[in-house]
């Protein structure tokens, strides 16, 4: 049974809404902590339906389809935290979340192994041209031919982005007998026998397959374009399980049709259907040796279970102790549990003088401070006070009325 912390707000009054079929491990963890008001819905919600259903929630859990917009966040007066039970947080208006003092959590590393395994599978499928032979067999044509088919052993895998997933791919690839080179904008130590390429151009020239593991930024948008593909070895393939806008699909289509690019495996796309079963269209439909999968890189039961546990654990910790480790919208504070005190959480605009104003209130009311923790990030500040339990009445009201206060919570 997980350790419980006594909180000022009754657990049975906390409303938790989990959307999009989040793995049951999340709901189980919340209930194990004593939160009985957990509701799970298998689909995503939008617009007025989202507002009606979720506006009274204290915690909300989503995956990649539900959008937490400025309108929703402004209407959700009770919302304390939002959990993105996936890697990214692009589906949340982060500026609005910060401005409302809503902590946003995600699970950037929980599906690392699942994604890495699929990359290795795609390496094999592309080099063996498995997909097009499978389609032919399903259509009644027998393409038993070794032409253009190769083992992965001895081939060079180029990894662009050597973070958690890229480095895991590196380890698995070497175990298959591949040679690994990588490039990252941040200097990283190699694992195993992998070697760093000085530039992406060098990586392209040397690699038989290139796999992408980069975030969605202005610099990575369409980074795999006509020039990038032209620099790759003739007949080499590209794999993208990172972000949909990293590959220029029109350029990829032309390169495959001309015969320069030997194949591709794509799991993410610039525009993806919102609902399973919806129609899907892409410029690379129907191309030879091009594998398309519907954003399933992290879609294994093992990964989803771990994501459920990881995000729910962060949300419970924030709810019960104020610990914001892993938060994406407010500053991260790692906090001890103080048993014999009141704990106040104060989120505010990060402007000069705020901390002085807060301490001034505490000083004038003769509040004994047992501990104080502060962290700022960009425009937001987060300060936690452990104060004596014999605090004077009216303290919360005075702190709330301070000019730059965004949110104040009396934790326990």
N, C-alpha and C positions, 0 to 999 in steps of 0.2 A: 504493500500500500504506500503510495507516495506521501512524503512528509507534507503536512498541512500547516499553514500559517493562519493564525487568527486575524481576520480582517474586519474593518468597521462596517462593511457592507455585507449583508447576509448572502451566502452562496446560493441559496434557493431563490433569490431575487434577481440573480444575474442571468440575463438572456443571451444565449449564444446561438447564432445561426450559421450553419455550414452548408454551402451551396456546391453545385457541380459534382456531386458524388464523391466528395472527399473521403478518403479511406476511413473505415470505421475505427482505426487506431486513435484518431484524433478525438472523436466523441467519447471513446472509452477512457481516454486519459482525462478529459474534462470531468467525466462522471466519477472517476476514481478519486478526484480531488474534491468531490462533494458538490459539483455544479449539476443540478438536476434539470435546469431549463435549457437543454440542448435540443435544437431542432435541426434535422438534416433534410436537404432537398437535393435530388439528383440532377436537376437542370440548373442552368444559369438564369438569372433574372435581369430584366432591363427596365428602364424608364419608370413609369408609375407603379408597375408591379413590384419593382425593387424597393421603391420608396414605401409602399404600403406594407410590404412584408418585413423589411429590414430596418426601417427608420427607428424602431424601438430597441434595437439590439445594442448590447454593451460590447460584444465581440462579434465580428463577422469573419467567416472564412470563405475564400474564393479560390478558384484556380485561374485559368488564363482567359476565360470568356467573359465573365462578369466585369463590368467597368464601374469602378468607384469614382464617379465624376465629382466636380466641384459642387454641383447641385445636390447630389446625394450626401456628400460629407457635410454640407451646410445644414441640411435638413435633419441629420442624424445627431441630435443633441446629446444622446446618451452614449454614443460610440466612444469607447476608450481605446480599442486596438483593432486592427484589421490584419488578418493572416493571409498571405498569398502562398497557398500550398503548392508551390512550384518554384522554378528558379527565378524568374523575372518579377519585376514589380511595375512594368510598363502600363498595366491595366488600372493602376491607381494614380489619380492626380496627386503627386507627391507634394507639390507646393501647397495645395489645399489641405492635405492631411497635416502637414507641418503647421500651417496657419491655424488649424483647429486643435492642435495638440493631440492628434490621433497617432499612436505608434503603429507603424507598419512593419511586419515581419515576413520573412520568406525562408526558403530552404535552398540556398544556392549550391549545396554540395551533396544533398541526400541521394540524388539519382546518378551520381558520377559513374558508378560501375555499370549501370544499365546502358547509359549512353556510350561508354567506352566499348562495351561488348558489341553493340550494334555497329559501331564504326569498323571493328575488326571483321564482323560478318560481311559488311559492304566491301571491304578490301578483297575478300575472297570472291564474293559474287561478281564484282566488276572484272577482276583478272580472269575469272573463268567464264565470263559472259553468261552467267547462270540465268539471269532474268529473261533474256530474249529466248534462250533455249526452252525455258519453262513455259513461256507464253506460246511458243511454237508447238510444244507437246500438247498443251491444253487445246490448241486449235487443230490437233490431229496431224501435225507435221513432225517428222523425226530428224532432228539436226544433230546427229552424232558426228562431231567434227572437232578436232583439236586445234584447228587454225585460229590464231589470235587468243588462245587460252594459255594461261600461265599459272605457276605456283606463286604463292606469296613469299616463299622462302627466297632470300637473297634480294628481294625488291626493296627499293628505297621509299620509305613513307615520310613525307614532309608534313610536319605539324605546325600550323600557324596558330599560335596561342598556346603557351605551355603552362597553363594553370592547372587546376585540380583535374579537369577532364583530360586535357591534352597530355599531361604527365601520366595519367592512368592508361591512356591509349598507348603511350610510349612503352610502358612495361609489358602490356599484352602483346604489342606488335613484335617486340624483341623475343618474346617467348615463342612466337611463330617463325622465328628465323629471319625477320625483316631487319633492315638497317634503318635507323631513325635519325632524321635531322629535324631541327625545330627552329622557330624564330618567334621571339616575343619582344614587345616594346619595353618590357621590364627585364633586366638581366636575371636569369634564373639558372640555378645549378642543374646540370643534366642528371637524369636517373639512368642507371645501367650504363650502356655504351652509347647512348644518344649523344649527338654533337650539335652544337649551336651553329646555325647559318648566320653569317654576318648581315645578310639582307634577305628580304623576301624574294628578290630576283634570283639570288644564288639558290635558294630553296627550290624555286620553280624549275630551274635548269637541271637540277640533280634528281628530282623526285619522280617516281613512277606513279605515285598517288599523292594527292595533297588533301589533307583534312583540316577543316576550319573550326576553331574553338575560340571565337572572339566575341566581345560584347557588341551591342548595337549602339554605335556612336556615329558622329558625323564623319570621322575618318575611316570607319569600316563600311559605311554604306556603299554598295556596289564596288567594293574593293576587288572582287573577282569580276573584272570587266574584260573588254576585248584585248587590251594590252596585257593584262595579267595572264589570260589564257594563251596568248601568243608566245609568252615567255616560257610557258610550260613545255616539257618534252612532247614531241609528237606522239600521239597514242596514249598519253597519260590521262589519268582520271581525277576528278575533284569530288570531294565528299563534304556536304554541309549539314551539320546537325547543330549549328549555333543559332543564328538569327536569320530570318527570311530575307532581309534586305541587304545581306552581305554579298549575294551573287546577283549579277545582272543577267536575268534569265534570257533576255533576247540575245545578248552576246554569247551566252552559253549555247543557245540553240544554233546560232550561225556556226560556231566553232565545231560543234558535233556534226552538223550537216556537211561541213567542208572536209571532215575527216581528221582535223587536227587534234581535237579532244576525243579520246577513246571511249569515254563514258563518264557518268556522273551518278551520284546518289544524293538525293535531296529529301530531307525530312521536315524542313521549314520553308515557308514561302512568304512573300511580301503581304499577300492577302490570303487569309484562311477562312473557311466556312465557320460560322458560329456554332452550328449544331451538327452532331454526328448524323451522317446520312444525307446532308445537303449536297447539292451539285458543286463540283470543283473544277476549275479551269486554270491552265497554266500554259505559257508559251512552249514548254518543253514536253508537252504531251506527244506520245507516239514516236519518240526518237529511239534509235537503237542503243542498247546497253545503258539506258538511263532508268534508274530505279527511283520511284517516287513513293514515299510513305507519309501518312497523315499525322505528322508531329508526334511520333511514338517513341522518340529516343529515350525518354524517361518513363515510359508507360509499361512498367512491370509491377507486379503485385509487391515485390520486395521493395522497390523504390517508393511506391505510393504509401506503403505502410510506414517506412522510415520518415518520409516527408510529413505524414500525419503526426507522428510522434514528435519530430523536431520542432515543427511550427507551433503545435499545441503547447509543448513544453515552454517555449519562449513566451507565449501569450500568458500562460498561467504564472510564470515567474514575474512578468511585468505586472500582472493584475494583483498578485499577492505580496510582492516585495518591492516593486518599483524598478527592479533590475531591467534595464533596457538593452542588454547585450544582444546584438544582432538587429537592432531596429534600423530602419532605413529612412525614417522621416523625422526622428528626433535624435538628439545626441545619445551615444551609448554610454551607460554607466553600469559598472559591475558593483553590486552592493552587498554588504553583509546583512544578515538578519539581526535586528536589534529587538530583543525580547521584552525589555522593560522600558519602553518609550512609546511616544506617539511618533509616527512617521508622516511627514507632509511632503507631497510631490508638487513642485511648482514649475510649470513650463511657461516660458515668457519670451518676449522679443529680445534678441541679443543686442541691446543698446547700452551705452555707458550709463552707469549709475543704478541699474536695476538691482543688483545684489546689495548695494548700499541701502536702497529703499527697503528691501525685504528685511535686512538685518536691523534697520532702524525701527521697524515695527516690532520686531522681536525684542529689541533692547528696551523700547519705551514701555512694553508690556511686561518687562522683566521675565522673559521666557528663558529658561535654562537650556542651552543647546548642548546636546550630548554628542552629536556628530553632524557634519555637513559635507555634502558631496556635490561637485559642480562639474558640468561639461557643456561646452558650446559647440554648435555646428552651424556655420553660415549665419543665418538670420535668427536661429532658435537657440535658446539657452534652457538647460534643464538642471535644477538644483533640488536636492533632497535634504531635508532636515530631520534628524532624530532629536526630539525635544522631550523634556520632562513631562510625565503624565499629568502633573498638576498645572496644566496650562490654563490661562485665564479665559473666560468666555469672551466671545467676540473676535478671537484671533483670526479665525477663518474669514470672517467678513472683511476685516481690514486688509488681509492679504489679497483677497479677491478684487478689492477696489483699487489696488495699485495699478497705475496707468498701463503698464506693458504686460500685465498678466494675460496669458492665453488660457491656461487651465490649472486649477488647483484641486488636489485630491488628498483627503485625509485617509491614509491607508490603514493604519491600526493604532 
